[in-house]
Amino acid sequence: MSKSYLSLLYGSVAGLIFFGISFFYQTTSIDTFNTLSLIRFIILLGAILYVGKEYKSQNNDVFKFKDGMTIGFWVSVYVGIFCGLFYYYYFEFKDAQLFHTLLEAQKEIYFSMGFSEDDLKKGASEFTPKTMFLSMLFSTILQGLLFSPLLSIFLRSKPNQSNGANNF
């Protein structure tokens, strides 16, 4: 199987797992959003590592650095889409009041840091559940890209395993 197919398959599965866990946490009122961020990071790391190992085993134990970066990027994209969709759904349809409460709390923090009231109003008007979706997507991709080099170094083939092939 190709890197893209494995990334799509397992990235989507990991995203759906995050989606399900998030719904469970929100419906049982156990959660803070910090816990969900940690869960998202653990799921992302697990998915990238699993796809990397699966790809390596299907390619005769050959794994190059660029393979790890490609896998990390695509898995992050798919997990980020599902994470973003969860937050978009939650803040747009399920609990819009929570979004406004979080926004007000954020405005107070920025106000205490010296931002003017006009700057805060302008920033708040541009922050919507749709921008929250994009924020989640880009932050998940960034986390995946930061972890991918470590994965690539950890999983890459040793020169004697790949018959001297260039691992980069």
LUMRO-136784 format. One record per residue (C-alpha): chain; residue number from 1; x, y, z. Coordinates in steps of 0.25 Angstrom, whole numbers. Layout:
// LUMRO-136784
[site 'A', NUM, [X, Y, Z]]
...
// end
This chain:
// LUMRO-136784
[site 'A', 1, [0, 0, 0]]
[site 'A', 2, [5, 14, -3]]
[site 'A', 3, [8, 25, 8]]
[site 'A', 4, [-4, 33, 4]]
[site 'A', 5, [-14, 22, 5]]
[site 'A', 6, [-8, 17, 19]]
[site 'A', 7, [-8, 32, 23]]
[site 'A', 8, [-23, 34, 19]]
[site 'A', 9, [-27, 21, 25]]
[site 'A', 10, [-21, 22, 38]]
[site 'A', 11, [-21, 37, 39]]
[site 'A', 12, [-36, 36, 37]]
[site 'A', 13, [-38, 25, 47]]
[site 'A', 14, [-30, 33, 58]]
[site 'A', 15, [-38, 45, 55]]
[site 'A', 16, [-51, 37, 57]]
[site 'A', 17, [-45, 32, 70]]
[site 'A', 18, [-42, 46, 74]]
[site 'A', 19, [-56, 50, 70]]
[site 'A', 20, [-63, 39, 78]]
[site 'A', 21, [-54, 41, 90]]
[site 'A', 22, [-57, 56, 90]]
[site 'A', 23, [-72, 54, 89]]
[site 'A', 24, [-71, 44, 101]]
[site 'A', 25, [-64, 55, 109]]
[site 'A', 26, [-73, 66, 105]]
[site 'A', 27, [-86, 58, 108]]
[site 'A', 28, [-81, 53, 121]]
[site 'A', 29, [-76, 67, 125]]
[site 'A', 30, [-63, 61, 130]]
[site 'A', 31, [-54, 69, 121]]
[site 'A', 32, [-46, 82, 120]]
[site 'A', 33, [-41, 86, 107]]
[site 'A', 34, [-27, 84, 111]]
[site 'A', 35, [-30, 69, 113]]
[site 'A', 36, [-35, 68, 99]]
[site 'A', 37, [-22, 75, 94]]
[site 'A', 38, [-14, 65, 101]]
[site 'A', 39, [-22, 53, 96]]
[site 'A', 40, [-22, 59, 81]]
[site 'A', 41, [-6, 59, 82]]
[site 'A', 42, [-5, 45, 88]]
[site 'A', 43, [-15, 40, 77]]
[site 'A', 44, [-7, 48, 66]]
[site 'A', 45, [6, 42, 71]]
[site 'A', 46, [1, 28, 72]]
[site 'A', 47, [-5, 29, 58]]
[site 'A', 48, [8, 34, 51]]
[site 'A', 49, [16, 24, 58]]
[site 'A', 50, [6, 12, 54]]
[site 'A', 51, [6, 17, 40]]
[site 'A', 52, [21, 18, 39]]
[site 'A', 53, [23, 4, 45]]
[site 'A', 54, [12, -2, 35]]
[site 'A', 55, [18, 5, 23]]
[site 'A', 56, [32, 0, 27]]
[site 'A', 57, [27, -14, 29]]
[site 'A', 58, [20, -14, 15]]
[site 'A', 59, [33, -9, 8]]
[site 'A', 60, [43, -20, 12]]
[site 'A', 61, [47, -11, 24]]
[site 'A', 62, [52, 0, 16]]
[site 'A', 63, [48, 14, 22]]
[site 'A', 64, [54, 27, 17]]
[site 'A', 65, [54, 40, 24]]
[site 'A', 66, [45, 46, 14]]
[site 'A', 67, [35, 35, 16]]
[site 'A', 68, [34, 38, 30]]
[site 'A', 69, [32, 53, 27]]
[site 'A', 70, [21, 50, 16]]
[site 'A', 71, [14, 40, 26]]
[site 'A', 72, [14, 50, 37]]
[site 'A', 73, [9, 62, 29]]
[site 'A', 74, [-3, 54, 23]]
[site 'A', 75, [-7, 47, 36]]
[site 'A', 76, [-7, 61, 42]]
[site 'A', 77, [-16, 66, 32]]
[site 'A', 78, [-26, 56, 33]]
[site 'A', 79, [-26, 56, 48]]
[site 'A', 80, [-26, 71, 48]]
[site 'A', 81, [-39, 71, 39]]
[site 'A', 82, [-46, 62, 49]]
[site 'A', 83, [-42, 70, 61]]
[site 'A', 84, [-46, 83, 54]]
[site 'A', 85, [-59, 77, 50]]
[site 'A', 86, [-62, 73, 65]]
[site 'A', 87, [-59, 87, 70]]
[site 'A', 88, [-66, 94, 59]]
[site 'A', 89, [-79, 85, 61]]
[site 'A', 90, [-77, 87, 76]]
[site 'A', 91, [-76, 102, 76]]
[site 'A', 92, [-86, 105, 65]]
[site 'A', 93, [-97, 95, 68]]
[site 'A', 94, [-96, 89, 82]]
[site 'A', 95, [-91, 99, 91]]
[site 'A', 96, [-90, 113, 84]]
[site 'A', 97, [-90, 120, 98]]
[site 'A', 98, [-77, 112, 102]]
[site 'A', 99, [-70, 118, 90]]
[site 'A', 100, [-74, 132, 94]]
[site 'A', 101, [-70, 130, 109]]
[site 'A', 102, [-56, 125, 104]]
[site 'A', 103, [-55, 137, 95]]
[site 'A', 104, [-59, 146, 107]]
[site 'A', 105, [-48, 140, 116]]
[site 'A', 106, [-38, 141, 105]]
[site 'A', 107, [-41, 156, 103]]
[site 'A', 108, [-39, 158, 118]]
[site 'A', 109, [-25, 152, 117]]
[site 'A', 110, [-21, 160, 105]]
[site 'A', 111, [-27, 173, 112]]
[site 'A', 112, [-18, 170, 124]]
[site 'A', 113, [-6, 169, 115]]
[site 'A', 114, [-9, 183, 109]]
[site 'A', 115, [-17, 181, 97]]
[site 'A', 116, [-27, 192, 94]]
[site 'A', 117, [-42, 190, 94]]
[site 'A', 118, [-42, 193, 79]]
[site 'A', 119, [-32, 182, 76]]
[site 'A', 120, [-39, 172, 84]]
[site 'A', 121, [-53, 175, 77]]
[site 'A', 122, [-46, 174, 64]]
[site 'A', 123, [-40, 161, 67]]
[site 'A', 124, [-52, 155, 74]]
[site 'A', 125, [-60, 159, 61]]
[site 'A', 126, [-51, 150, 53]]
[site 'A', 127, [-51, 138, 62]]
[site 'A', 128, [-62, 129, 59]]
[site 'A', 129, [-64, 114, 60]]
[site 'A', 130, [-60, 113, 45]]
[site 'A', 131, [-46, 120, 49]]
[site 'A', 132, [-46, 110, 61]]
[site 'A', 133, [-46, 99, 50]]
[site 'A', 134, [-35, 105, 43]]
[site 'A', 135, [-27, 107, 55]]
[site 'A', 136, [-29, 93, 59]]
[site 'A', 137, [-25, 88, 46]]
[site 'A', 138, [-12, 96, 45]]
[site 'A', 139, [-8, 93, 59]]
[site 'A', 140, [-10, 78, 57]]
[site 'A', 141, [-1, 79, 44]]
[site 'A', 142, [9, 87, 52]]
[site 'A', 143, [10, 77, 63]]
[site 'A', 144, [11, 65, 53]]
[site 'A', 145, [22, 72, 45]]
[site 'A', 146, [30, 74, 58]]
[site 'A', 147, [29, 60, 62]]
[site 'A', 148, [31, 54, 48]]
[site 'A', 149, [46, 56, 48]]
[site 'A', 150, [47, 48, 61]]
[site 'A', 151, [39, 37, 55]]
[site 'A', 152, [47, 37, 42]]
[site 'A', 153, [60, 36, 50]]
[site 'A', 154, [54, 25, 59]]
[site 'A', 155, [48, 17, 48]]
[site 'A', 156, [58, 19, 36]]
[site 'A', 157, [65, 7, 31]]
[site 'A', 158, [79, 4, 35]]
[site 'A', 159, [89, 4, 23]]
[site 'A', 160, [91, -11, 24]]
[site 'A', 161, [76, -14, 24]]
[site 'A', 162, [74, -6, 11]]
[site 'A', 163, [86, -11, 3]]
[site 'A', 164, [93, 3, 5]]
[site 'A', 165, [81, 11, -1]]
[site 'A', 166, [81, 25, 3]]
[site 'A', 167, [72, 27, 15]]
[site 'A', 168, [70, 42, 12]]
// end
